[in-house]
Amino acid sequence: MTRDKLSFRVGQGFDVHAFGAGDHVVLCGVEIPHSAGLRAHSDGDVGIHALCDALLGAAGLGDIGHHFPPSDPRWKGADSRKLLRLVSGLLKAQGWEVNNVDVTLICETPRLAPHIAGMRARLADDLGIPGEAVSVKATTTEGLGFCGRGEGIAAMAIASIGDA
């Protein structure tokens, strides 16, 4: 892609998955023991799904459902880290590089604080950016809404990209 001047873009993403059968959740590439799993076509990693949407949105490349539709059996049970690496490759092919990303995970359980450093490291590795360019935070809804009732997990993400 050719651009006449230096470009800088920002995108945002959001994803949600309900709890279902299982004994762990995968969030930002880290497997966390839990009394339930997440119902999804892939591994249900809401953090990475929101991040993929943020990156794709910043580059004007649609959303995760467009690139990895749940109707396509190739993505059944897919490792979301693979999807993130594919999205990163799409951006590079368009002449973009990731500047920084910020993911917020929203749930009452499981407790995420002990896993944040590992999440940041996995995302930095998959995106090929320094760890200090990756932020992962966790919050609750103080018992309100579907997250507060323990029905699932949500994630929001924002990403900035620039000319490679």
Secondary structure as UniProt FT lines:
FT   STRAND          8..20
FT   STRAND          24..27
FT   TURN            28..29
FT   STRAND          30..33
FT   STRAND          37..38
FT   HELIX           46..59
FT   HELIX           64..67
FT   TURN            70..71
FT   HELIX           73..75
FT   TURN            76..77
FT   HELIX           80..93
FT   TURN            94..95
FT   STRAND          96..106
FT   HELIX           113..115
FT   HELIX           116..127
FT   HELIX           131..133
FT   STRAND          134..139
FT   TURN            142..143
FT   HELIX           145..148
FT   TURN            149..150
FT   STRAND          152..163
//
